[in-house]
Amino acid sequence: MKEIHATELANKLKNDEKVNIIDVREDEEVAQGIIPGAKHIRLGEIPEKLDELKKDEHYYMVCRSGGRSGRATEYLEANGYDATNMEGGMLAWEDETEIPE
């Protein structure tokens, strides 16, 4: 499974790179803050929402600490998608980035 550090993903955003970020946390977690431009799809909804994702695009998966997004990354990879897990999740994002939520 591919992983990216929060600061690397933040740098991609700062450099205006096109990134597809999917936040797999629950609604109440996302209400506390989300990475700018991220799409919210709860982990349990990923299988039924695969048709919303394109196999020719890359996705960065995010959750609170990296566990759920890791499972989502593995699921997407097993189904032919290109995905990377953001290690440390939103905890790392809040601790190490300068981009406001």
N, C-alpha and C positions, 0 to 999 in steps of 0.2 A: 504494500500500500504506500502510495506517495504521500508525503506530508510537507507542509509549508509552515514556517514560523509566522506568527502574527505580524512581526515587523516587516517581513518580506511581502506579505499580502498588503499591508498598509502602504508600502513603497509603490507597489503596482497601482494602487488607487491614486496616490499622490502624483504619479507620472502619467495619469489619465489612460492607463492601459485598460483595454476592455476585459473585464473579469466578470464571471458569472458566479455569484456567491449565493449559496442556499443555506439558510439558517433552519436547522431541524429541531429547535427548541419548542417548548410548549408556549401557548399564547401568553400566559402570564409572565413568562421569562422574557419574551420578545417585547412586551409592554415596558420593560425596564430599560430597553435600549437595543438597537440593532445596528449593524455595520451599514453605512450609507450605500444604498443601491442593492442591498441583499434582498433576495426573495425568500419569503417565509413559507416553508412546507414542513409541517410537523413530521417527525421520524415515521410515525405510524401511517402517514399518508403517502409516503414515497412510492410504494408499489402501485397505488391507484393513480398516481400523477405522473408516471413515467412518460406518458404521451405528451406532457408539457415540456419535456426536455429533449434536446437534440443530440444525437449521437456524434455529430461532427463538431461539437463545442466542448470546451473544458469547464468543469465545475469545481468550485472550492466549497467544501462542506464545513459548516460551523455549528457548534453547540456550546454548552456552558464550559465544559472542561476538555472536550476532545473525544470522549467515549462514544456518545451517540453518533456524532458526525463520523467517527471511524467506522461504525457499523454501516452507516449510510453510504460511505465511500466504498466499502467492500461490496455492498449490495449493488451499487451502480456499476462497479467494475465487472462484477459477475454477470451483469446484463448488457455488457458491451459499451458502457459509457466511460468517458475519460474524466476521472475525478481525483481530487487531492484533498486530504484531510488537513484542516488547520489545527496543528498541535496546540494543546493548552486551551483551546476554545476562547470564549469571551472573557474568561478570567485573564488569559494572557493578553488579549486585545486591550482590555482596560488598563492593565499594568504597564504595557510596553509601547503603546501607540499614541500619536499626538492627534489623530483624526478624531474629532468629536463624534459621538453617536448621534 
